[in-house]
C-alpha cells in the first residue's frame, strides 16, 4: 500500500501526538491507491466507487464556482453553506425587505427567487487526461511563446468540449503544470434561492466566532437547479423546470458519534503545500502583514461610510463578511506559521530534497530547475510588492467596469479563439451579469471612501506609476481637499453608474469608448497600454514557470515515492475527497476541544445583540427542550456543530460531509483558528475542520422556520 504523507507522519509522531489528522486532498482517481487505509478508517463503500464521477455518491457533488454543494432531492434541490448563498440573499434584500435579517423560505417552487447574477451549479460529468496535447513541444520554446502556446491550447481544448451545448469545460493544471486534465461540467444557469435561515442562525457568532471553537452556527442554505422544459441548460425563465440529477444524497437524522468515519467531497480552492522557500518568505514577511493592516482600515472605512440599517450597508454586507473572514484567516496564517516554524520547516524540506537529488547524478537536472525556480519566485515576489498599492489605487468599481469594457472592445477586434480568457463569447453571459450585479453592490459614497483610503497609502509609496498619476492629476504634497475634489468630479461626471449604460457599451469599439467624456472611461483608456505591459511581463514569468515547476514537482513526487508516500496535488478548485474521523483535540497546552456543541451552547452565548442574537422562537424551543427526533444520547441534546480531522481549505465550504455509507451527516463550513496555516504546511496535531450537523439543520427547519415541505422533499434516513 502507498501511504499519504501524513500516514507516515502519524507513525513517526504517534507517541507525542496520539490524536492526529490525516493529510491529503485526494483526487477521486487516487482513492483506489489508498483503499486499504480508507477501509481501515471506517469506509463501508467500495473505494473504487468513489472514483466514478458519474456514479454514487460523486455524481451528487457539485460546484458553485467558489463553494461546494450537493444534490439532496430528485428535484434539483441543492444544499450548501449559508455563507455561500448569502450573496444571493443580499442581492434580493433591501433595507425594507431584509432577508439577511429575517431569513427566506419559499413555501412553494413558485416563490423561489433568482439567485444573484452569475450564480451557477456545475456538475462534473467526465475527466480526460490532456497532458500530452498541452505540453508537447513546449520545453524548447521561449517563455512568452510557451505561455501563449499553453494558453491557446487550453482555449482550443475547452472550445472543442463546449461544442456540446449546455456544458462549461475547464482544463485544470496539476502539479505545477506537470499534468493537465479536461473537466467536462454540465452548467446549470437558472439557480434559485429556496431557503436560507436568518443571519441570527446562519451567521450566529459572526466575526467573533469565525474560525473559532466552540461554534454554534447554522451555516446551511438551499438552492434549486432549473433547466429548460426539454432538459437543456437555460437562463432563468418562468417555464423552466427543476433539474433531475442522476444521483442525490440521503440526509441522516441519526448523525454521528465521536470516532465515526467521515469524508468530505467538494472543490477546495487553492493550497500552497509545495510552495518554495522564497514564496513562503515573501508571503509571511511582507504580503500577509501588509494585508492585515490594510483590511482593518478597509473594514473601518466601509462601516463608517455605510451606517447600520442603511441600503448602502445592505449592498456591502457580502464584501464586509469577506473582508472580516480574510483578515482573521490571515492573522491565523501568521500565528500558525510562527507556531510551527514554517520558514524553517520549508528550508529543511528543501535541504532534504536537495540531498536526495545530490545522491544520484541522474537527478542533476532537478537541481538546476529548482535553482531557476527559486530565482523566478524571488523576482515575481519583488514585482508583486512593486505593484501592490497601484492595484488597490485602481480598484474603484466603475473604473474596473470601464477597464473591462475597454479591454473587451479591443479583444472583439480579434477572432474569438484568439481573445484573452474572460473576453471570449463563452464569457459574455458572466460579463453581462457582472455589469448588472454592480447595481446591488455599489454605492458612490462608499466607493469613494474606499478609493480615498487606497490612494492615501499609494501616494506615500516610492513605486508610483507616472501614467496613473498624470491621468488622475496626482501630485506630491496634494492636499486631502484637492484629492477629494478630484474624486468628486469622477463620481459626478460618470454615466457608468447606470446598468443600461454599462450594458450598451459591450458592443462599442475602442474608438467609440475613447470619444466618451466619462472620467472613469478616460482613465481606463489612459492606463490600457501600461497594464498590457504588466500583463506581458507576467505572462513571460509564467512561461518560465511552466518549464521549471513541473520538474520541481516531479522531483517532489519521486522523492516522496521513495519514502512510500503518495503525493496529492495542491488544491485547484477541482473535485477532491478528504477523510478521517469525528475528533476533538488539544491545539495548545491546557486547551481541550470537545467534538460536539449543542443547542444549550446557543443560549449560553446569547446576548440578544448581534452577532449573538438567536431568534426568540429558537430560544423558546431550546428552553423547553423540544428536541424532537433529532436528540443525541451521546451529547444529551441536539448537536449543532462538530469537529473532524479532515484536511480542508477555502472552496471546501459547503462540501458534503458523508458517513461510512455516504449519507449526508453535515456540511463542512470552517476550520479552527489553529488550522488555517494548513494551506501552507499541514500540522496533524492542530488541524481540525468544523461542520454543521444535519440534525441541527433538520431541527431548525422543523422547529424554528417551519420548513416542513422542504423536509418532506428530502430523503431523510434515521
C-alpha positions as CSV (number, residue, x, y, z in Angstrom):
1,X,0.0,0.0,0.0
2,X,1.2,3.5,-0.8
3,X,0.7,5.9,2.1
4,X,-0.3,9.6,2.1
5,X,2.3,11.9,3.5
6,X,0.5,12.2,6.8
7,X,0.2,8.4,7.3
8,X,3.9,8.3,7.7
9,X,3.8,11.4,9.9
10,X,1.2,9.7,12.1
11,X,3.5,6.7,12.6
12,X,6.5,8.9,13.3
13,X,4.8,11.1,16.0
14,X,2.3,8.6,17.4
15,X,3.9,8.7,20.9
16,X,3.8,12.5,21.2
17,X,0.6,13.2,19.3
18,X,-1.9,10.3,19.6
19,X,-4.7,12.5,18.1
20,X,-3.5,13.5,14.7
21,X,-5.3,14.5,11.5
22,X,-4.9,12.8,8.1
23,X,-3.3,14.9,5.4
24,X,-4.4,14.9,1.8
25,X,-6.9,16.4,-0.6
26,X,-7.0,13.5,-2.9
27,X,-8.4,13.4,-6.5
28,X,-11.1,10.7,-6.9
29,X,-8.7,8.8,-9.2
30,X,-6.2,8.5,-6.3
31,X,-8.6,6.9,-3.9
32,X,-8.1,3.3,-5.0
33,X,-4.4,3.7,-4.2
34,X,-5.3,4.3,-0.5
35,X,-8.2,1.9,-0.4
36,X,-6.7,-0.1,2.5
37,X,-6.5,2.9,4.7
38,X,-10.0,4.2,3.7
39,X,-11.4,0.8,4.8
40,X,-9.3,0.8,8.0
41,X,-10.6,4.2,8.9
42,X,-14.2,3.0,8.5
43,X,-15.4,3.4,4.9
44,X,-18.1,0.8,4.2
45,X,-18.4,1.6,0.4
46,X,-16.0,0.2,-2.2
47,X,-13.3,2.8,-2.6
48,X,-13.3,2.2,-6.3
49,X,-16.9,3.6,-6.4
50,X,-15.6,6.9,-5.2
51,X,-13.5,7.3,-8.3
52,X,-16.6,7.1,-10.5
53,X,-17.7,10.7,-11.0
54,X,-21.0,9.8,-12.6
55,X,-21.9,7.2,-10.1
56,X,-23.0,7.4,-6.4
57,X,-22.0,9.4,-4.4
58,X,-19.8,11.6,-6.5
59,X,-22.5,12.2,-9.1
60,X,-24.4,14.2,-6.4
61,X,-21.4,16.5,-5.6
62,X,-21.4,19.9,-7.4
63,X,-19.5,23.1,-7.5
64,X,-21.0,26.6,-7.2
65,X,-17.8,28.2,-8.7
66,X,-16.3,29.2,-5.4
67,X,-18.1,26.9,-2.9
68,X,-19.1,23.3,-2.9
69,X,-22.6,21.8,-2.7
70,X,-24.6,18.6,-3.3
71,X,-28.0,17.4,-4.7
72,X,-30.3,16.2,-1.9
73,X,-33.5,15.5,-3.8
74,X,-34.6,14.2,-7.2
75,X,-36.0,17.7,-8.0
76,X,-32.7,19.6,-8.2
77,X,-32.6,20.7,-4.6
78,X,-29.0,21.7,-3.6
79,X,-27.6,22.2,-0.1
80,X,-24.6,24.4,0.6
81,X,-23.4,26.7,3.3
82,X,-25.4,29.8,4.3
83,X,-22.3,32.0,3.7
84,X,-22.1,30.6,0.1
85,X,-25.7,31.5,-0.6
86,X,-25.6,34.8,1.4
87,X,-24.6,36.8,-1.7
88,X,-27.9,35.8,-3.3
89,X,-29.8,36.6,-0.1
90,X,-28.1,40.0,0.0
91,X,-28.8,40.6,-3.7
92,X,-32.6,40.1,-3.1
93,X,-32.6,42.2,0.1
94,X,-33.3,45.8,0.7
95,X,-33.4,47.9,3.8
96,X,-37.2,47.5,3.8
97,X,-37.3,43.8,2.9
98,X,-34.1,42.4,4.5
99,X,-33.8,38.7,4.0
100,X,-30.4,38.7,5.7
101,X,-32.1,39.8,8.9
102,X,-35.4,37.9,8.5
103,X,-34.4,34.8,6.6
104,X,-36.0,33.5,3.4
105,X,-38.2,30.4,2.8
106,X,-40.1,29.6,-0.4
107,X,-43.2,27.7,0.7
108,X,-43.7,26.6,-3.0
109,X,-41.5,26.4,-6.0
110,X,-43.2,29.5,-7.5
111,X,-42.0,31.5,-4.5
112,X,-38.3,30.8,-5.1
113,X,-36.1,33.8,-6.0
114,X,-33.5,34.0,-8.7
115,X,-30.0,33.7,-7.3
116,X,-27.5,36.6,-7.7
117,X,-26.5,37.2,-11.3
118,X,-23.7,34.8,-12.4
119,X,-24.8,32.1,-10.0
120,X,-24.1,28.6,-11.4
121,X,-24.3,25.0,-10.4
122,X,-21.6,22.8,-12.1
123,X,-22.0,19.0,-12.3
124,X,-18.7,17.3,-13.2
125,X,-19.5,14.6,-15.8
126,X,-16.2,13.4,-17.3
127,X,-12.4,13.7,-16.9
128,X,-9.9,13.4,-19.8
129,X,-6.1,13.4,-19.5
130,X,-4.8,16.0,-22.0
131,X,-1.2,16.4,-20.7
132,X,0.5,15.3,-23.9
133,X,-1.5,17.7,-26.0
134,X,-0.9,20.6,-23.7
135,X,2.8,20.1,-23.2
136,X,4.0,18.7,-26.5
137,X,7.0,20.7,-27.8
138,X,6.8,23.4,-25.2
139,X,10.1,22.6,-23.4
140,X,12.1,24.1,-26.3
141,X,10.1,27.3,-26.6
142,X,11.0,30.8,-25.2
143,X,9.0,31.8,-22.1
144,X,6.4,34.0,-23.8
145,X,5.9,31.6,-26.7
146,X,5.5,28.8,-24.2
147,X,2.9,30.7,-22.2
148,X,0.9,31.7,-25.3
149,X,1.0,28.2,-26.7
150,X,-0.2,26.6,-23.5
151,X,-3.0,29.2,-23.1
152,X,-4.1,28.8,-26.7
153,X,-4.1,25.0,-26.4
154,X,-6.2,25.4,-23.3
155,X,-8.7,27.6,-25.1
156,X,-8.8,25.2,-28.1
157,X,-9.5,22.1,-26.0
158,X,-12.1,24.0,-24.0
159,X,-13.9,25.2,-27.1
160,X,-14.0,21.6,-28.5
161,X,-15.5,20.4,-25.3
162,X,-18.0,23.2,-25.1
163,X,-19.3,22.4,-28.6
164,X,-21.6,20.2,-26.6
165,X,-24.4,22.5,-25.7
166,X,-25.0,23.3,-22.0
167,X,-21.5,22.4,-20.9
168,X,-18.8,24.6,-19.3
169,X,-15.4,22.9,-19.6
170,X,-12.1,23.5,-17.8
171,X,-8.6,22.4,-18.5
172,X,-7.1,22.1,-15.0
173,X,-3.4,22.1,-14.2
174,X,-2.0,19.7,-11.6
175,X,1.5,19.6,-10.0
176,X,2.5,23.0,-11.3
177,X,1.7,22.2,-14.9
178,X,3.2,18.7,-14.9
179,X,-0.3,17.2,-15.7
180,X,-3.4,18.6,-17.3
181,X,-7.0,17.3,-17.1
182,X,-10.0,18.3,-19.2
183,X,-13.0,18.5,-16.9
184,X,-16.4,18.4,-18.6
185,X,-19.1,20.0,-16.5
186,X,-22.8,20.4,-17.0
187,X,-23.6,24.1,-16.4
188,X,-26.9,24.9,-14.7
189,X,-27.6,28.6,-15.3
190,X,-31.0,29.0,-13.7
191,X,-30.3,28.9,-10.0
192,X,-32.9,29.9,-7.5
193,X,-32.8,30.6,-3.8
194,X,-35.1,28.2,-1.8
195,X,-34.3,28.7,1.8
196,X,-31.8,30.5,4.0
197,X,-32.2,30.9,7.7
198,X,-31.8,34.4,9.2
199,X,-28.3,35.7,9.8
200,X,-29.0,35.2,13.5
201,X,-28.9,31.4,12.8
202,X,-26.9,31.1,9.6
203,X,-24.2,33.6,10.8
204,X,-24.6,33.1,14.6
205,X,-21.5,34.3,16.3
206,X,-20.5,36.4,13.3
207,X,-16.9,37.5,13.0
208,X,-16.3,36.9,16.7
209,X,-16.8,33.2,16.4
210,X,-15.4,32.9,12.8
211,X,-12.6,30.3,12.8
212,X,-13.2,29.6,16.5
213,X,-14.3,26.6,18.5
214,X,-16.8,26.0,20.2
215,X,-19.1,27.1,17.4
216,X,-22.9,27.2,17.1
217,X,-23.5,28.4,13.6
218,X,-26.4,27.1,11.4
219,X,-24.3,27.6,8.2
220,X,-26.7,26.0,5.7
221,X,-29.0,27.1,2.9
222,X,-30.7,25.6,-0.2
223,X,-30.7,26.4,-3.9
224,X,-32.6,24.7,-6.7
225,X,-31.3,24.0,-10.1
226,X,-33.6,24.6,-13.1
227,X,-33.3,23.7,-16.8
228,X,-35.5,24.3,-19.9
229,X,-38.5,22.0,-20.4
230,X,-36.5,19.8,-22.7
231,X,-33.9,19.3,-20.0
232,X,-31.2,21.6,-21.6
233,X,-29.3,24.3,-19.8
234,X,-31.1,27.6,-20.0
235,X,-31.1,31.1,-18.5
236,X,-33.8,32.0,-16.0
237,X,-37.4,31.6,-17.4
238,X,-40.7,31.0,-15.7
239,X,-41.4,27.9,-17.8
240,X,-38.1,26.2,-16.7
241,X,-38.4,23.0,-14.7
242,X,-36.3,21.6,-11.8
243,X,-33.3,19.7,-12.9
244,X,-33.4,15.9,-12.3
245,X,-30.0,14.8,-11.1
246,X,-28.9,11.2,-11.7
247,X,-27.9,10.9,-8.0
248,X,-28.8,12.7,-4.8
249,X,-27.7,12.2,-1.2
250,X,-29.8,10.8,1.6
251,X,-29.8,13.0,4.7
252,X,-29.1,11.4,8.0
253,X,-31.2,12.2,11.0
254,X,-29.3,9.8,13.2
255,X,-26.0,11.5,12.8
256,X,-22.6,10.7,14.2
257,X,-20.7,10.0,17.4
258,X,-17.1,10.6,18.3
259,X,-14.7,8.5,16.4
260,X,-17.0,7.8,13.5
261,X,-15.7,7.8,9.9
262,X,-16.4,10.9,7.9
263,X,-15.3,12.1,4.5
264,X,-15.9,15.4,2.6
265,X,-16.3,15.7,-1.1
266,X,-16.0,19.2,-2.6
267,X,-14.0,21.7,-4.6
268,X,-11.2,23.2,-2.4
269,X,-9.9,26.4,-3.9
270,X,-6.1,26.5,-3.5
271,X,-3.3,25.4,-1.3
272,X,0.4,26.1,-1.3
273,X,1.8,22.9,0.2
274,X,4.5,22.8,-2.4
275,X,5.5,26.5,-2.5
276,X,9.2,27.2,-2.5
277,X,11.0,28.8,0.4
278,X,11.2,32.1,-1.4
279,X,7.4,32.2,-1.9
280,X,6.9,31.4,1.8
281,X,9.3,34.0,3.0
282,X,7.7,36.8,0.9
283,X,4.2,35.8,1.9
284,X,4.8,35.7,5.6
285,X,7.3,38.5,5.9
286,X,5.6,41.1,3.7
287,X,2.3,40.2,2.0
288,X,0.3,38.9,4.9
289,X,1.4,41.6,7.4
290,X,0.6,44.3,4.8
291,X,-2.8,42.8,4.2
292,X,-3.8,42.7,7.9
293,X,-3.2,46.4,8.3
294,X,-4.9,47.3,5.1
295,X,-8.0,45.1,5.6
296,X,-8.7,46.5,9.1
297,X,-8.6,50.1,7.7
298,X,-10.8,49.0,4.8
299,X,-13.4,47.5,7.1
300,X,-13.5,50.6,9.2
301,X,-13.9,52.8,6.1
302,X,-16.9,50.8,4.8
303,X,-18.6,50.7,8.2
304,X,-18.2,54.5,8.6
305,X,-19.4,55.3,5.1
306,X,-22.3,52.7,5.2
307,X,-24.1,53.0,8.6
308,X,-26.0,50.1,10.1
309,X,-29.6,49.9,8.7
310,X,-28.8,51.8,5.5
311,X,-29.3,50.5,2.0
312,X,-25.6,51.1,1.4
313,X,-24.8,48.7,4.3
314,X,-27.0,46.0,2.8
315,X,-25.1,46.4,-0.5
316,X,-21.7,46.0,1.2
317,X,-22.7,43.2,3.7
318,X,-21.2,40.5,1.5
319,X,-17.9,42.4,1.0
320,X,-17.7,43.1,4.7
321,X,-18.2,39.5,5.5
322,X,-15.5,38.5,3.1
323,X,-13.0,41.1,4.4
324,X,-13.6,40.1,8.0
325,X,-13.1,36.4,7.1
326,X,-9.9,37.2,5.1
327,X,-8.5,39.3,7.9
328,X,-9.0,36.7,10.6
329,X,-7.7,33.9,8.4
330,X,-4.6,35.9,7.5
331,X,-3.9,36.6,11.2
332,X,-4.3,32.8,11.8
333,X,-1.9,32.1,9.0
334,X,0.7,34.3,10.5
335,X,0.2,32.9,14.0
336,X,0.3,29.3,12.7
337,X,3.5,30.0,10.7
338,X,5.2,31.2,13.8
339,X,3.9,28.3,15.9
340,X,5.2,25.6,13.6
341,X,8.3,27.5,12.4
342,X,7.1,27.4,8.8
343,X,10.0,29.1,7.2
344,X,12.5,26.8,9.0
345,X,10.4,23.7,8.1
346,X,10.3,24.7,4.4
347,X,14.0,25.4,4.4
348,X,14.6,21.9,5.9
349,X,12.4,20.3,3.3
350,X,14.3,22.0,0.5
351,X,17.6,20.9,2.1
352,X,16.3,17.3,2.4
353,X,15.1,17.4,-1.2
354,X,18.5,18.8,-2.4
355,X,20.3,16.0,-0.5
356,X,18.1,13.4,-2.3
357,X,18.9,15.0,-5.7
358,X,22.6,15.2,-4.9
359,X,22.7,11.4,-4.0
360,X,22.2,10.4,-7.7
361,X,23.9,12.2,-10.6
362,X,20.9,11.3,-12.8
363,X,18.8,13.7,-10.8
364,X,21.0,16.8,-11.5
365,X,18.5,18.4,-13.9
366,X,16.1,18.6,-11.0
367,X,18.6,20.7,-9.0
368,X,19.1,23.0,-11.9
369,X,15.3,23.5,-12.3
370,X,14.8,24.2,-8.6
371,X,17.6,26.8,-8.6
372,X,15.9,28.5,-11.6
373,X,12.5,28.3,-9.9
374,X,13.9,29.9,-6.7
375,X,15.3,32.8,-8.7
376,X,12.0,33.2,-10.6
377,X,9.9,33.2,-7.4
378,X,12.1,35.9,-5.9
379,X,11.7,38.0,-9.0
380,X,7.9,37.5,-9.0
381,X,7.7,38.4,-5.4
382,X,9.5,41.7,-6.0
383,X,7.2,42.6,-8.8
384,X,4.1,41.8,-6.7
385,X,5.3,44.1,-4.0
386,X,6.0,46.8,-6.5
387,X,2.5,46.7,-7.9
388,X,0.6,46.0,-4.7
389,X,-0.6,49.6,-3.9
390,X,-1.2,50.5,-7.6
391,X,-3.6,47.6,-7.9
392,X,-5.6,48.9,-5.0
393,X,-5.4,52.5,-6.2
394,X,-7.1,51.4,-9.4
395,X,-9.8,49.4,-7.6
396,X,-12.9,51.7,-7.8
397,X,-15.9,49.7,-9.0
398,X,-16.6,52.0,-12.0
399,X,-13.0,52.1,-13.1
400,X,-12.9,48.3,-13.0
401,X,-16.0,48.2,-15.2
402,X,-14.6,50.8,-17.6
403,X,-11.3,48.9,-17.9
404,X,-13.1,45.6,-18.6
405,X,-15.3,47.3,-21.2
406,X,-12.3,48.9,-22.9
407,X,-10.4,45.6,-22.9
408,X,-13.5,43.9,-24.4
409,X,-13.6,46.4,-27.2
410,X,-10.0,45.6,-28.1
411,X,-10.5,41.9,-27.8
412,X,-13.5,42.0,-30.0
413,X,-11.2,43.1,-32.8
414,X,-9.8,39.5,-32.8
415,X,-11.1,36.1,-33.7
416,X,-12.9,34.6,-30.8
417,X,-10.4,31.8,-30.4
418,X,-7.6,34.3,-30.1
419,X,-9.1,36.5,-27.4
420,X,-7.8,36.6,-23.9
421,X,-9.6,34.3,-21.4
422,X,-12.6,36.2,-19.9
423,X,-13.3,38.0,-23.1
424,X,-14.4,35.2,-25.4
425,X,-18.0,34.7,-26.4
426,X,-18.3,31.9,-23.8
427,X,-17.6,34.5,-21.1
428,X,-20.2,37.1,-22.2
429,X,-23.0,35.9,-20.1
430,X,-20.9,36.2,-17.0
431,X,-19.6,39.6,-18.3
432,X,-23.1,40.9,-18.7
433,X,-24.3,39.6,-15.4
434,X,-21.3,41.1,-13.6
435,X,-22.2,44.5,-15.0
436,X,-25.8,44.1,-14.0
437,X,-25.0,42.9,-10.4
438,X,-22.9,46.0,-9.8
439,X,-26.1,48.0,-9.1
440,X,-26.8,45.9,-5.9
441,X,-23.2,46.1,-4.7
442,X,-22.2,49.7,-5.4
443,X,-22.8,53.0,-3.6
444,X,-20.9,56.0,-4.8
445,X,-20.3,57.4,-1.3
446,X,-18.8,54.1,-0.1
447,X,-16.8,53.5,-3.2
448,X,-15.3,57.0,-3.0
449,X,-14.4,56.5,0.7
450,X,-12.6,53.2,-0.3
451,X,-10.8,54.9,-3.1
452,X,-9.6,57.7,-0.8
453,X,-8.2,55.1,1.6
454,X,-6.3,53.3,-1.1
455,X,-4.9,56.5,-2.7
456,X,-3.8,57.8,0.7
457,X,-1.4,54.9,1.1
458,X,-0.5,54.8,-2.6
459,X,0.7,58.4,-2.5
460,X,3.2,57.6,0.2
461,X,4.9,54.9,-1.8
462,X,8.1,55.0,-3.8
463,X,6.6,52.8,-6.6
464,X,4.3,55.3,-8.0
465,X,3.1,54.9,-11.6
466,X,3.6,58.1,-13.7
467,X,0.8,57.4,-16.2
468,X,-1.7,56.9,-13.4
469,X,-0.6,60.0,-11.5
470,X,-0.8,62.1,-14.7
471,X,-4.1,60.8,-15.8
472,X,-5.7,61.3,-12.3
473,X,-3.9,64.5,-11.6
474,X,-2.0,63.3,-8.5
475,X,0.9,65.4,-7.4
476,X,3.4,65.4,-4.5
477,X,2.0,67.2,-1.5
478,X,-1.6,67.2,-2.8
479,X,-4.0,68.2,-0.1
480,X,-6.8,66.0,1.1
481,X,-9.3,68.6,0.0
482,X,-7.8,68.7,-3.5
483,X,-7.8,64.9,-3.8
484,X,-11.4,64.6,-2.6
485,X,-12.4,67.3,-5.1
486,X,-10.8,65.4,-7.9
487,X,-12.6,62.2,-7.0
488,X,-15.9,64.1,-6.6
489,X,-15.6,65.1,-10.2
490,X,-15.3,61.5,-11.3
491,X,-18.5,60.4,-9.5
492,X,-20.4,63.5,-10.6
493,X,-19.4,63.2,-14.2
494,X,-19.8,59.5,-14.8
495,X,-22.7,57.7,-16.5
496,X,-21.3,54.2,-15.8
497,X,-23.3,54.1,-12.5
498,X,-26.3,53.2,-14.7
499,X,-26.6,49.5,-15.6
500,X,-28.2,50.1,-19.0
501,X,-25.4,52.4,-20.0
502,X,-22.8,49.8,-19.0
503,X,-24.6,47.1,-20.9
504,X,-24.9,49.2,-24.0
505,X,-21.1,49.7,-24.1
506,X,-20.4,46.0,-24.5
507,X,-20.7,46.4,-28.3
508,X,-18.7,49.6,-28.5
509,X,-15.5,49.9,-30.5
510,X,-12.3,51.2,-28.9
511,X,-12.7,54.5,-30.8
512,X,-16.2,55.0,-29.5
513,X,-15.1,54.5,-25.9
514,X,-12.1,56.8,-26.4
515,X,-14.5,59.5,-27.5
516,X,-16.6,59.3,-24.3
517,X,-16.1,62.1,-21.9
518,X,-16.8,59.8,-18.9
519,X,-13.9,60.3,-16.5
520,X,-13.7,56.7,-15.5
521,X,-13.5,55.6,-19.1
522,X,-10.9,58.2,-19.9
523,X,-8.8,56.9,-17.0
524,X,-9.2,53.3,-18.3
525,X,-8.1,54.4,-21.7
526,X,-5.0,56.2,-20.3
527,X,-4.0,53.1,-18.3
528,X,-4.6,50.5,-21.0
529,X,-1.1,50.3,-22.6
530,X,0.7,50.3,-19.2
531,X,-1.4,47.5,-17.9
532,X,-0.9,45.4,-21.1
533,X,2.8,45.8,-20.5
534,X,2.4,44.5,-16.9
535,X,0.4,41.6,-18.3
536,X,3.0,40.7,-20.9
537,X,5.8,40.7,-18.3
538,X,3.7,38.5,-16.0
539,X,3.0,36.1,-18.9
540,X,6.7,35.8,-19.6
541,X,7.3,34.9,-15.9
542,X,4.5,32.4,-16.1
543,X,6.1,30.9,-19.2
544,X,9.3,30.4,-17.4
545,X,7.5,28.7,-14.5
546,X,5.8,26.3,-16.9
547,X,9.3,24.9,-17.7
548,X,10.6,24.9,-14.2
549,X,7.7,24.0,-11.8
550,X,6.8,20.6,-13.4
551,X,10.4,19.5,-12.9
552,X,10.3,20.6,-9.3
553,X,7.0,18.7,-8.7
554,X,8.4,15.6,-10.4
555,X,11.3,15.7,-8.0
556,X,8.9,16.1,-5.1
557,X,6.8,13.2,-6.3
558,X,9.8,10.8,-6.9
559,X,11.4,11.8,-3.5
560,X,8.2,11.1,-1.6
561,X,7.6,7.9,-3.6
562,X,11.0,6.7,-2.5
563,X,9.6,7.0,1.1
564,X,6.4,5.2,0.3
565,X,4.3,8.4,0.2
566,X,1.6,9.3,-2.3
567,X,1.9,12.9,-3.5
568,X,-1.5,14.5,-3.9
569,X,-1.7,17.8,-6.0
570,X,-2.3,21.2,-4.4
571,X,-5.9,22.2,-4.4
572,X,-7.0,23.9,-7.6
573,X,-10.9,24.1,-7.4
574,X,-11.3,20.5,-8.8
575,X,-13.1,17.7,-7.1
576,X,-11.3,16.3,-4.1
577,X,-12.0,13.9,-1.2
578,X,-10.6,14.1,2.3
579,X,-11.3,11.6,5.0
580,X,-10.9,10.9,8.7
581,X,-13.0,10.8,11.9
582,X,-15.1,12.9,14.2
583,X,-12.5,14.1,16.6
584,X,-11.8,16.8,19.2
585,X,-8.4,17.9,20.0
586,X,-5.9,19.9,22.1
587,X,-4.3,22.6,19.9
588,X,-2.5,24.2,22.8
589,X,-1.3,23.3,26.3
590,X,-4.3,23.3,28.7
591,X,-6.8,23.7,25.9
592,X,-9.2,20.9,25.0
593,X,-11.8,20.8,22.2
594,X,-14.8,18.5,22.6
595,X,-16.1,17.1,19.3
596,X,-19.7,18.4,19.5
597,X,-21.5,21.6,20.5
598,X,-25.2,21.6,21.5
599,X,-28.4,23.7,21.4
600,X,-27.7,24.8,25.0
601,X,-24.5,26.5,23.9
602,X,-26.6,28.9,21.9
603,X,-28.4,30.1,24.9
604,X,-25.2,30.4,26.9
605,X,-23.7,32.7,24.3
606,X,-26.8,34.6,23.5
607,X,-26.9,38.3,24.5
608,X,-29.8,39.5,22.4
609,X,-27.4,41.6,20.4
610,X,-25.8,40.9,17.0
611,X,-24.0,38.6,16.5
612,X,-25.3,36.6,19.4
613,X,-29.0,37.3,18.9
614,X,-30.7,34.0,18.3
615,X,-34.4,34.3,17.2
616,X,-36.8,34.2,20.2
617,X,-38.6,31.2,18.7
618,X,-35.4,29.3,18.7
619,X,-34.5,30.2,22.3
620,X,-38.0,29.2,23.4
621,X,-37.7,25.7,21.8
622,X,-34.3,25.3,23.4
623,X,-35.5,26.3,26.9
624,X,-38.4,23.9,26.6
625,X,-36.0,21.2,25.5
626,X,-38.1,20.4,22.4
627,X,-35.5,18.3,20.7
628,X,-37.9,16.3,18.6
629,X,-36.4,13.3,16.9
630,X,-33.0,14.9,16.5
631,X,-31.9,14.2,20.0
632,X,-28.5,12.6,20.6
633,X,-28.0,10.5,23.6
634,X,-24.2,11.0,23.4
635,X,-24.4,14.7,23.9
636,X,-27.7,14.9,25.7
637,X,-29.2,17.4,23.3
638,X,-29.3,18.2,19.6
639,X,-25.8,18.5,18.2
640,X,-25.2,21.8,16.4
641,X,-21.6,21.7,15.1
642,X,-18.9,19.0,15.2
643,X,-15.2,18.7,14.7
644,X,-13.3,16.3,12.5
645,X,-9.7,15.8,11.5
646,X,-10.4,16.4,7.8
647,X,-8.0,18.3,5.6
648,X,-9.7,21.3,4.0
649,X,-9.4,24.9,2.8
650,X,-11.4,27.7,1.2
651,X,-13.7,26.4,-1.6
652,X,-14.4,23.4,0.6
653,X,-17.2,25.5,2.1
654,X,-20.5,23.7,1.5
655,X,-18.8,20.3,0.9
656,X,-21.0,17.3,1.7
657,X,-19.8,15.6,4.9
658,X,-20.6,11.9,4.5
659,X,-20.6,9.0,6.8
660,X,-19.3,5.5,6.1
661,X,-22.4,4.8,3.9
662,X,-22.1,8.1,2.0
663,X,-25.2,9.6,3.7
664,X,-25.1,13.3,4.4
665,X,-24.3,14.0,8.0
666,X,-23.2,17.6,7.8
667,X,-21.7,20.4,5.8
668,X,-18.1,21.5,6.1
669,X,-18.0,25.2,6.7
670,X,-14.9,26.3,8.5
671,X,-11.6,25.3,10.2
672,X,-10.4,26.2,13.6
673,X,-8.1,29.2,14.0
674,X,-5.2,26.9,14.7
675,X,-5.8,25.1,11.4
676,X,-5.7,27.8,8.9
677,X,-2.0,27.6,8.3
678,X,-2.5,24.2,6.8
679,X,-2.9,25.9,3.5
680,X,0.9,26.1,3.5
681,X,2.0,23.4,5.9
682,X,-0.1,20.6,7.4
683,X,0.1,20.3,11.2
684,X,-1.6,17.0,12.2
685,X,-1.9,17.9,15.8
686,X,-3.9,21.1,15.4
687,X,-5.8,20.6,12.1
688,X,-9.5,20.4,12.8
689,X,-12.4,21.2,10.5
690,X,-15.8,22.4,11.6
691,X,-19.1,21.1,10.2
692,X,-22.8,21.9,10.8
693,X,-24.6,18.7,11.9
694,X,-27.6,17.6,9.7
695,X,-29.5,17.0,13.0
696,X,-29.3,20.7,13.7
697,X,-30.2,21.6,10.2
698,X,-33.3,19.5,10.3
699,X,-34.2,20.8,13.8
700,X,-34.0,24.4,12.7
701,X,-36.1,23.7,9.6
702,X,-38.7,21.8,11.7
703,X,-38.9,23.7,14.9
704,X,-37.9,27.3,14.0
705,X,-38.6,28.1,10.4
706,X,-41.5,25.8,9.6
707,X,-39.8,24.3,6.5
708,X,-41.9,21.0,6.7
709,X,-42.4,21.0,2.9
710,X,-38.7,21.1,2.3
711,X,-38.0,18.3,4.9
712,X,-40.6,16.2,3.1
713,X,-38.8,16.6,-0.1
714,X,-35.5,15.4,1.4
715,X,-34.7,11.7,1.6
716,X,-34.3,11.6,5.4
717,X,-32.9,8.4,6.9
718,X,-32.9,7.5,10.6
